[in-house]
Amino acid sequence: MTYSLAVDIGGTFTDIVLRHSSGVLTVDKVLTTHHDLLEGFFAGVSNVMKAAKIGPRDVDGVVVHATTVVTNVLIERKGKPTALLVTEGFRDVLHIRNEHRYEMYDPQIEFADPLVPAEFTLGVNERVRADGTVLRKPDLTQVKALAETLKSKGAQSVAICFLNSYANPDNERAVGKELAALLPDVFVTLSSEVAPQIREYPRASTAAVNAYAMPISLPYLRGLSERLEHDGFPNSPLIMLSSGGVVGAETAGRYPARMIESGPAAGALAGCHYAEVLGIERLMSFDMGGTTAKACLIEDSEPLITGLFEVDRRWRFKEGSGLPVTIPSIDMIEIGAGGGSIARVDSLGLLKVGPESAGSAPGPACYGRGGTSPTVTDADLVLGLLDADNFLGGDMKLDRKAAEAAVGKLGDDLGLTRAQAARGIFRVVTESMAAAVRTHATDRGVDWRGMPLFAFGGAGPVHACEVAALLQSSEVIVPPQPSVLSAFGTLVTSVRFDLVRSDLVRVNELDWTRVDRILGELAREATAALKEAGCAEETVTLIFAADLRYLGQQSELTVALDVDPRTHHDASRIVDVFIPAYKKLYGVNPSHVPIELVTWRVTARGPIIPFNRAMSLPGEPGRPKGKRQVDAWSDGLQVPVYDRNSLAAGQSVKGPAIIEERETTTVIPPDWTATVDKIGCIFARKG
């Protein structure tokens, strides 16, 4: 008998999944305790262990954790004083950015403020050429003086990002070693370790993000490990990364920039798991929680991976308005459209929803925790889509009068009835999510029409059918226990670690001795990270990829390589992969233009974790447990309400209908029909 544990801390709720080796899952959902994340963590863990009638010693499988701790630190700017050391003459790198304007004609354009202020950015007299040649070594006397300056300023963490250090990290390592000796209590981040890639600003930004969060992430994860050990859990925790892999807590704590999208990444991986189980080649995962909604394209049971994403976007979640992070991450779009998203009237008198969220404190008005602003959850409750007495199985009663008051006030401001205002909130947030999905797919050259929508998250099944109708999706799939699926996703992914290193060269001029050295170093480092997470070296699989472009282009295209390039030393095999991938995305190939290789990518992956869910569906079709008034489509409609646990395999439910379970509600609109398959998934189709 083996139990494994997964905990996903989100912006509003903390989800816990306890998995038995037989496939039985025990789940719970508690409000996130932002003042002390571990409080909610262990409260939820205690609940599932109590339900399963086990103790900590019985959890002898993996303990996997996905968390928003890094995201919260960055967005709320709660990090410790952080300094940045750069090559002398480049102190303005974080302020100049890349000179890109995401809104060309907006005179009041906004950017996220740099994490490191100008007075904490210091220059070092050193220089490395683009080819890696050391032109000037750092003066250690100057470094000692800088250490005194950092000490006097109270810096608790420092990032080091020298020009061209991706090509030769010697100068960064020398300064980092000296600072570690002079300031042993200060956290040190080297850009050549976190993001050894070309483009000075994204690399400096990534190093600053990592340094800013490390004084929080490392003690937090060490505290988690110590608490688990103290409470009697046999194994150390594994931490979910943005790339979809998991590594040991110490490695994750030292590289917090890799953890930013850990929760959403876990949800996408759960979508991949079900795509494989259900035999679906292409689908769009749709995760709507309490704070945000996320969408991810899944093809051949694999998510798309990107090498660059942004955090702390300041203008409507628009690309270019945040802090770039050059870390491998599952490619998804995230918008401020969750159950806690606040509805308001803008300066033009129009109804807007999000991106501001009420979170878990104070939360939506209906939570009864002091919130007064109308949110999506309040609108859903007013419309009758949610049951005030059955939220979280009745463990958390909702205040319907408070929701009606909040939505009613918004209606007065808009000149609408309360029901009309609630329907407006419902429709606006649905349109926002559909528009985001369309943009995400179109930008990647993917036709989103007709693609199944895989819906999960606390609010995802409530809104999924309406979003799918706007996307012309063939069907909506709602898996069992969808509200905690991101936590479940951490249990069906293998241990994984992704590394990159830039080495700009024309493909036909590759120096294979240099390639062997770079790929060998990346492979050894990635394998070492997996060994720390408990993988035997012989079980580690290495996967290779490269970023390529045509000469003169600004952006690259990442392509997966079929085998280790060190085994064939054949540049034409790399070109043969790039050309069709480029044509698929852009529709044309400039065949007369030379091809450049910009960055090598190596992924180390542990063994796949087998899992078969134990399902026990009723033998007889379930009947409605009652009816209630739902005003989502028209006033006063009486809609049957089903208990999801009563639905049998093969049973069909015609809309309009409400299907309830403890952690969430699935809404089936009029003209839709829902069918339950043999493993308990709900397939909803229109017409």
N, C-alpha and C positions, 0 to 999 in steps of 0.2 A: 504494500500500500504506500503510494507516494503522493504527496500533496505539493503543488506549486502555487505560488502567490504572485499576483500582479496588482500594482497600485498605480493609477493614473490621476495625478493632481491637475485639475483644470481650473479655469478662471472662476467658475461658480461651484462646481461639484467635484468631489474626489470619488473616483470609482475604484472598487475593489473586486477582484475575481480570484476565487480559490478553486483550483482545478485538481480533481482527483485523477489518478492514473487510469481509472475506469472510464473517464470522460465526463463524469458528473461535475457540474459547475455550481458553486455557491457564490452569490454576488451580493453587493451592497453599494449604496450610494449615500454619501454624507456631504454636507456643505463644506466647502474648502475653508480652512481656518488660516486666513492670510497673515495674522499676527504670529502664528507658529504653525507652519505647514505640517510638521510632524505630529501635531495634536490631532488633526483630522486624519492623517495617515493611520495612526495606531488606533484611533477610535473605530475606523472602518474595518481595520484588520481584526480587532477584537470582536466586532459584530459577526464577521463571516466565520471566524473560528468557533464562536459560541454556537452559531447555527449548525455548523458541521460537527460540533461536539468533539473538538480536538484542541490540543495545546501547541505551543510554538515548536516543541521537539518533533511533532508530527509533520511539520512543513519541511520535509527532507529533500524536496526538489528545489528548483530555482526560485529566487525572489527577484522579480523584475520591477523596475520603477521608471515611470515616465513622469516628468514634472515640468511645471511652468516657472520654477524658481528663477531660472536665468532670464526668461522673458519678462517676468515681473520686475526684476532688478533693473533691466534696461529701460522698460517703458516708464516705470515709476521713478527712475533715476535715484535708486537707493543704494548704489554701489559705494565703495570706499574711495577716498581721494587717490586718483590714479595719475601717473606721469607717463610721458612718452619721450623716448630718446630717438632722435632722427639724425641723419647725416647733416652736418652743418650746412645751413643755407636752405633747408627744407622744412623749417618749423611751421609753415602755414599749410602743410599738406592736408590736414583735416578740415581746414576752413575753406581753402580753395576748392576742395572736392575734385570732381572731374569736369567742372564747368558746364555740366549738362543741365538744362532747364526742362523739367518735366511738363511745364506749361509755358510754352514759348512766349505768349503775349500777355501773361498775367504779371502786372507790375508789383503785386503784393505776394509773390511766390514765397512759400515757407519751406524750410528744411529743418530737420532735426538738429539741435545743437550738438556739436562734438562732445563726446564723453570726456575728453581731456581738454581743459581750458588752455588758453595760450600761455599763461604764466607757468603751467606745469609741463610745457613742451620745451625740451632743451636739445641743443645741437651738440654733436660729437664730431671732432675733427678726424674723419676717416673717409675712405673712398674705395669702392670696388667698381671696376668697369663692367660693362654689360656682358663681356665674355667670361667673367669670373676672376679676372686678374686683379690682385690686390694692389691698388695704386698707393694707398696710404693706410698703415695700420693705426689703430686707435692709440692715443697717448694715455697710458694708465694713470699718469699724474693728473690729467684732466678728469679721468673717470672718478678718481678719489675726491676731487673737488665737487664733481657733480653729485656724488653720494652724500656729501655734507649738505649740499643744497636741497636734495630730496628729503633728507632727514629733517631739515629745518622747516620745510613746507608741510611736513606731516604726511607725505605720500606713503600709502600702504601697499601699493602695487605699481609696477612699472612695465610698460611695453617697450620693446626695442625693435625698431624698424628702420634698417639702413638701406640705402639705395643699392639695388641689384643684389641684395643678400640672398635672394632665391637662387642665384647662380653660384654664389660662394658664401656660406654662412660663417666663415672663420671670424670675421670682425664682430659679428653679433655674439657669437659664442664666447669670445674673449671678454667682451664687456659684460655679458651676462654672468660669467663665472666670477669676475671681479666684484660685481655688485652683490652677488649672493654671499660672498665672503665678507664684504663690508657692511651689508645690511641684511643679516640673516632672517629678520622677521618680515622682510618685504617680499611679496610675491613677484616673480619675474616671468615675463612672457616674451619669447623670441618669435618674430614674424616668420623666420625661416623654419620654425618647427610647426607653427600653427597653420600658416598659409604660404608655403614657398612657391609663389606664383608671380608672374609678371603683372604689371599695372600697380603703380606705387600707392595710389589712394585706396583701392579696395583692400590691398594687403595691410596698409597701416590701419584702416578702419577695423579689419578683422582682429588684428593684434590688440587694438585698443578695447574692442568689445570683450575679448578674452581676458585681458588684464583687469578690466573694470568689474567683471563678474566673478573672477577667481576667488577673491577674499570672502565671497558669500558661498559660492558653490562647493569649494573644497571643504570648509568646515561643516557645511550642511550635510554633505554626503559622508564625511567621516563620522559625524554625529549619528547619522542614520545607521551606518555600519556598526557603531558601538552600541546603539540602542538595541538593534536586532540581536547582537551577540549577548548583551546583558539579559535580554528577555528569553534567551534560550533557543533562538533560531539557529539551526546547524550551519547554514551557508551564508556567505557574504552576498550582498545585493549586486545585481547587474543593472546597468543604467541604459535606458533607451536613448539612441542618438537620432539626430535629424535625418541621417542617411538611411534609417531603417534597421540598423544593427544595434547590438547591445555589447557593452564592454564593462570591465570592472569599475567600481566606484572611484578608485584612486585616479585612473586614467581619465574618466569622465570629469572628475572634479578639477583636474589640471587643464582640461580643454573644454571649458563650459560653452565656448562658441559652437561646439558640436552638438550641444543639447537643446538649442533654442526651440526647434520644432519637434521635440521628442514625442509629445502627446499626439499631435496630428499625424506624425509619421506612423505611429502605432496603429491608428485607425485605418490608414491607407493599407497597411500590411494585413489587417484583418479582411479588408476588401479583396486583397490578392488571394488570401486563403480561401475565401468563399468562391471566388472566380474559378479557382482550380477544382474545388469540391463540386461545384455546379456545372463545370465544363463550359464556361462562358469565356470566349476569347477576348472580348472588349467590353468594358463597362466603365461607368463614371461613379466613383465613390462620392457620397454626399454626406458630410458629417456636420450636423448642426447641434451645437451645444448651448450652454448658457451665455457665452460671451461672443463667439464667432461661429461662422460657417466656413467649412473647408471643402474643396472639391479636388479630386485627383483622377487623372486618366490612368486606367489600368489596361495593359495589352499583354496577352500571353501570360497572364497571372503575375505580371511584374509591373511595378509603378515606374513612371519616368523619373530620372534622377537629374538634378541640375547642380552646377558647380557654383552658383551665385544666387543669393536671395537677400532680402532686406528685412530689417527689423525697425520698429518704432517709426513707421510711416506717419507723416504729419498731415497729409492732405487726402482724405477720403480713401485711404489705403492705396494711394496711387503710386505706381512704380517710379522710382527716382526721388521720392520725398523722404526716404528713410536712410538707415545706415547699412551700407553693403557689407555682406559677410561672404567671403569666398571659401565656403565649406561645403562639401558634398551634402546634398539634402534631397529628400523626396520632393519632386516638383509638384506643387499644389498651389491653388489660389486660396487666399484667406481674406474674408471681408467681415466687417463688424456687423454681422446679422445673426444674433443668437437670441435665445429666449429672454435674456436680460437687456437686449438692445432698447434704448430709450427712444420713444416717439416724441416729436416736437413739431412746432410750426416755425419754419425758417423766416428769414427777413422778407421773402416774397409772398408770404402767406401760404406756402405749400407744406404739405405733410411730409416729413422726413423721419426715417427710422435708422438709428445708429449713426456712426460707429460707436458712440459712447454707450457704455454698458453699466447697468446697476450692479453687476457682479453678484457676489454672495452677501456682501455687506455694503449698503443696506439691502440690496436685492430689489426685485420687483415689488410693487405696492402690495400685491397679494401675499407676499411672504410674511408680512406683519413684523418686519424687522426695522421699521422706520423709513422705508422707501416711500416716496410720494409721486415719483414720475411714472407715467404710463409706459409699459414695456410690451414686448411681443407676448410674453407669458400672460400678462394682464388681459390683453386683447383676446388671446385664446380662451381664457377662463370666461370672460364676458360673453363670448360667442357660444359657449357651451361645449367647446372641443375638449376641455379638461374638466375633471370632476374635483371640486374643491375638497371633498371628503375622502378622495381616494388617491391623492398625490403621494407618491412613494408608499403606496399600499396603505395609506391612512396614517403613516407615521409622521407626516408633515402636513397638517391641515392648512389649506389656503384661505385667505380672507377675501371672499367674493365682494363684500361691500367696499373694501378698500380699493379693489381693482375697478369696480364700477365707478367709484368716485374719481379715480385718476383718469380713466378713459373718458368719463363724462365731461370732465373739465376740458380735456383736449377737444372733445366734440363741440363744446360751447365756443371755444376759440376758433374753430373751423366753421361754425354755423351748421353742424351736423348733429344727428341724434347719436346717442351712445353706441347703438349697434352699428350705425354707419361709420363712426370713427373707428370702432374695433375692426370692421371689415376693411377699412382703409389701411390700417396698420398691417393686417394680415396680407393684403394684396401688395402693398409697397415692399414689404420685406421679401415676399415671394418673387416679385419682379427683380429685385436687387440680386437675389441669389441666382436666378436664371440668367441674368445678364452677365454675372461674373463667370458662370460656367461656360457660356457661349464665348466670351472673350478668351478664357483660358484655353479652350479647345482650338479656336480659330488661330490663335497666335502660334500654335504648335502644328498647324497644318492638318488638323483632325476634324472630320465632319461629325459634329455632335448629334445630328438628327438620327433618331432611331436607336440610339445607344441606351441600354438598360441603365437605370439609376439605382445604385445600391445605397440605401438610406439607413443611417444610424445616428447615434447621439441622442441626448435627451429630448430635443425638439425636432430632430430630423424626420421621423415617421409622421409627425403631425403635419408637416408642410410638404412632404416629398411628392405626393401626387399632383399637387398644384404646380410645383416646380417642374415636374416631369411633363405636364401638359404644355407648358410654355416651351420646353425643349424638344417637343415631339418625340419623347422617349418611347420605346416600345413597351416598357414595363417598369414597374417599381418593385424592388426586392427589399424586403425588410427581414433581416435574419433574426433568430432567437436572441433574446436579451440584448437588443440593439443599443440600449442606453449606455452599457458598459463595454461596448465593443472595442474601444481604443485600449482599455486595459487588457481585454482578451487578446488583442493583436500582439502585445508584447510577449505572449506565451506561445505564439505560433511562428515566431521569427528565429532565425539562427543567430548565433553570435557573429558579429560582423564589424569590420573596421575599414574605413576608406582613407587612402592617402593620395596626395597629388604632388607633383613637382613640375614646374615649368622648365623647358629647355628649348628655346626658340631655334628652329633649324628647318631648312628646306628638306623635304622628305627624301629627295634624291641625293642629299649630301649627308645623310645620317652617319655618324661615327658609332659603329656598333660596339666598340669597346666602351665608349661613354654610355651608350644605352644600357649595356649589361650592368655597368656599375650603378647607374641611377635606379633601374628597376630592381636590382639586387638589394640595394639599401631600403627601398620602399617595401619590398617583400619581407625583409627581415624585421623591420619595424612593425609592420602590420601583424605579422605572425606572433611577435612578442606580446602585442596587446591582447591577442586572443588567448595566448597561454596564461596571461594574468587572469583572464576571465574563466579559466578552468578547462580550456580546450587542449587536447593532446595535439602535438605538432603534426602527427600523421593524419589527423582528421581535418586539417585546414586546407581549404581550396582557394587558390589564387585566381582572380579574374582581372583581366587587363583591358584598358580602354585608353583612348587618346583624344585630345582636342585638336582639331585641324581646321584650316581655313585656306582660302586662296590668297596668294600674295597681294598685299595691299588692303585686305579687308580688316575691319575693326573687331568683328565678332567671330567666335569659333563655333564649331559643331562637334559635340562629343559623340564618338562612335565606339561601340563595343568591338573588341578584337577577339577573333575566334580562338586563338591560342596565344601562349606566351611568346612575344616577339623574340625573346632570347633563343628560342629553339630553331628559328629559321633564318633570321637576319635578312629578310626579304622585304624591302620597302614597297614593292608592288602589291603585296598582300594587304598592306595598310591602305594604300590608294584605292584598291578594289572595294574596300568596305566604305570608304568615305564618299566616293563619287555617287553611287546610287542613293545613299542617305541624303546627300546634299540635294540631289534632283527631286527626291520625294518631298522635301520641305519647300524648295524654292521653284521647282519646275524647270530648271535649266542648269547647265554646267558650262562655265567659261573654260573650255578644254585647253585653250592656249595659254592659260595662266598657271604658273608653278604653284604647288601646294606646300604649305608650311605646317609643320608639327609644332604646336605651341606648348602643350602640357601632357605629361604622362599621368595615368590614373591606375592605381592598383587597389583592389578590394580583396581582403582576406575574409573568408566566410567559413564558419564552423559547420558541423553536421546539421542537416535539416531535422527539426523536432517533429516527430510524427504525432498526430492527434486525431482522434475520432470522438466526436461528441456523443455522449450517451443520451438518446432521446426516447421519451416514452409518451407518445401521443394517445389521446383517448380513442377508443374503438368506435364510438358513436358520435355523430356530428353534434356540436354544441348548439344550444339555443340561446337567444338573447336573454340577458339577465335583467333587462328592463329597457326603458326608453327615456330620453331626455330632450329638452328643447335645444336645438342648435340653430343659431342665426347666421352661420357662416355664408350660406348661399341665398337664403331668403328668410324673412322673419317668421318665427314660430314653427319651424319644421321639427316634427317629432322623429327622432332618429334612434334606431335600435342600438343597444350597447352590448358588446360581446366581451366575455372574459377570454383572453387569448389562450390560456391554459386549457380551455374547454374545447378548442377547435381540433377536429380530427384531420388526419392526413387525407387529402383529396377534397376536403370540404370547401365549398364556395360560398362567399358572402357578397351579396349585391349591395352596392352603395345607393343612397348614403348610409354609412354605418360607422360606428366607433368601436375599435378593438383595443381593450385596455389590458395592460399588465402592470406590475408593480412600479417599474421605473420609467415607463413612457406610455404613450398612446399613439396608435396608428389610425389615421383618419382616411376613410374611403369616401370620396366625393360621389355625388350623383353621376350616373352613367359609367361608373367604374365597377369592376368586379374583382374581388380578392379570392385567391385560391391558396390553400396550404399544401406544401409539398411534403414528402416523406421524412425530411429532416427538420421540419418545423418552420421553414422559411415561408413568408407571405409573398406571393406574386400578385401584384395589382396591375390590371390592364384596363384601359379605357375602351368603351364600346362593347 
